[in-house]
């Protein structure tokens, strides 16, 4: 099967019903995307599919053939994406396990809504669970990232 992951065409030998998460982690060796619940409830496995945030734990790899998949590694390898920078500035990370999914959801949000309200942020990240409870810092980081993105344009 031919996939486009982080801007690179990749050939993978995997059954079509294998969840994209396991292809990303086990076949391609990109371990930034995390397994959380396996039921699309926690958001740890969030990646972008053609720019939209999706849960990779329940998405069969056959559904992404020929489409653009972006993982946390492909968002910005050097950490220069506005969301990644804002995450550091707002000191969001505590344990860090949920952060790749949170960051990917936030990046998809500001890509489509450059001026999100707090309600927009809460709605877009509602499916991303943080056991450490850093939700206020997440919201602050998304606001900072959106402001930085607007300033860059």
C-alpha positions as CSV (number, residue, x, y, z in Angstrom):
1,X,0.0,0.0,0.0
2,X,1.3,3.5,-0.9
3,X,0.9,6.2,1.8
4,X,2.1,9.8,1.9
5,X,3.3,10.4,5.5
6,X,4.9,13.7,6.5
7,X,5.3,14.7,2.8
8,X,7.1,11.4,1.9
9,X,5.7,8.7,-0.3
10,X,6.0,5.4,1.6
11,X,5.3,1.8,0.6
12,X,3.9,-0.2,3.5
13,X,3.2,-3.9,3.8
14,X,0.2,-4.0,6.1
15,X,-3.3,-5.4,6.0
16,X,-5.9,-2.9,4.9
17,X,-7.8,-3.2,8.2
18,X,-4.7,-2.5,10.4
19,X,-5.3,0.8,12.3
20,X,-3.2,3.7,10.9
21,X,-1.8,4.2,14.4
22,X,0.0,0.8,14.3
23,X,1.3,1.4,10.8
24,X,2.7,4.8,11.9
25,X,4.3,3.4,15.0
26,X,5.2,-0.2,14.2
27,X,5.7,-0.2,10.5
28,X,7.1,3.3,9.9
29,X,8.8,3.6,13.3
30,X,7.3,7.1,14.1
31,X,6.5,6.8,17.8
32,X,5.4,10.3,18.5
33,X,1.8,9.4,17.9
34,X,0.6,7.6,21.1
35,X,-1.8,4.8,21.9
36,X,-4.2,5.8,24.6
37,X,-7.6,4.0,24.5
38,X,-7.9,2.3,21.1
39,X,-11.5,3.6,20.8
40,X,-11.0,7.2,19.5
41,X,-12.0,8.6,22.9
42,X,-8.8,10.1,24.4
43,X,-7.1,11.8,21.4
44,X,-3.5,10.6,22.1
45,X,-3.4,9.1,18.6
46,X,-4.5,12.3,16.7
47,X,-2.8,12.9,13.4
48,X,-3.8,15.0,10.4
49,X,-5.4,13.5,7.4
50,X,-5.5,16.0,4.5
51,X,-5.2,18.7,7.2
52,X,-8.1,17.5,9.4
53,X,-7.5,16.1,12.9
54,X,-8.4,12.4,13.0
55,X,-8.0,9.5,15.5
56,X,-5.6,7.1,14.0
57,X,-6.4,4.2,16.4
58,X,-9.7,3.4,14.7
59,X,-8.9,4.5,11.1
60,X,-8.0,1.6,8.9
61,X,-4.8,2.2,6.8
62,X,-6.8,1.4,3.6
63,X,-8.8,4.6,4.2
64,X,-5.7,6.8,3.9
65,X,-4.1,5.4,0.8
66,X,-3.2,8.3,-1.5
67,X,-4.1,10.9,1.1
68,X,-1.7,13.2,3.1
69,X,-1.0,12.0,6.6
70,X,0.9,14.2,9.0
71,X,2.1,13.0,12.3
72,X,3.6,15.1,15.2
73,X,7.1,14.4,13.7
74,X,5.9,16.0,10.4
75,X,4.3,19.0,11.9
76,X,7.6,20.7,12.4
77,X,10.7,18.6,13.0
78,X,12.6,21.5,14.5
79,X,9.7,22.6,16.9
80,X,9.1,25.8,15.0
81,X,5.4,25.4,14.4
82,X,3.5,28.1,16.3
83,X,1.6,25.6,18.4
84,X,4.8,23.8,19.4
85,X,6.5,27.1,20.3
86,X,3.4,28.3,22.3
87,X,3.3,24.9,24.1
88,X,6.8,25.6,25.5
89,X,6.0,29.3,26.2
90,X,2.9,28.4,28.2
91,X,4.6,25.5,30.0
92,X,1.8,23.2,29.0
93,X,3.6,19.8,29.3
94,X,3.4,18.0,32.6
95,X,3.7,14.2,32.0
96,X,3.6,14.8,28.2
97,X,1.8,11.7,27.1
98,X,-1.2,13.4,25.6
99,X,0.7,16.3,24.2
100,X,1.3,15.0,20.6
101,X,-2.5,14.6,20.2
102,X,-3.3,17.9,21.8
103,X,-0.8,19.7,19.6
104,X,-2.1,18.1,16.4
105,X,-5.7,19.0,17.3
106,X,-4.6,22.6,18.1
107,X,-2.7,22.9,14.9
108,X,-5.6,21.7,12.8
109,X,-7.9,24.2,14.7
110,X,-5.7,27.3,14.0
111,X,-5.1,26.2,10.4
112,X,-8.8,26.4,9.8
113,X,-9.8,29.1,12.3
114,X,-7.0,31.7,12.8
115,X,-9.0,33.5,15.6
116,X,-10.6,30.8,17.7
117,X,-12.7,31.8,20.7
118,X,-12.3,29.9,24.0
119,X,-15.4,28.0,23.1
120,X,-13.9,27.1,19.7
121,X,-10.7,25.9,21.5
122,X,-12.7,23.9,24.0
123,X,-14.8,22.3,21.3
124,X,-11.8,21.4,19.0
125,X,-9.8,19.9,21.9
126,X,-12.7,18.3,23.8
127,X,-11.7,14.9,22.6
128,X,-8.2,15.2,23.9
129,X,-7.9,14.0,27.4
130,X,-5.1,15.2,29.7
131,X,-4.8,13.2,32.9
132,X,-2.6,15.9,34.4
133,X,-5.4,18.5,33.9
134,X,-3.4,21.1,32.0
135,X,-6.4,22.4,30.1
136,X,-6.0,26.1,31.1
137,X,-2.5,26.1,29.8
138,X,-3.6,24.3,26.7
139,X,-6.1,27.0,26.0
140,X,-3.5,29.7,26.7
141,X,-1.1,28.0,24.3
142,X,-3.7,27.8,21.5
143,X,-4.5,31.5,21.9
144,X,-0.7,32.3,21.7
145,X,-0.2,30.1,18.7
146,X,-3.2,31.6,16.9
147,X,-1.9,35.1,17.6
148,X,1.6,34.1,16.3
149,X,0.1,32.5,13.2
150,X,-1.9,35.7,12.5
151,X,1.2,37.9,13.0
152,X,3.1,35.7,10.5
153,X,0.6,36.3,7.8
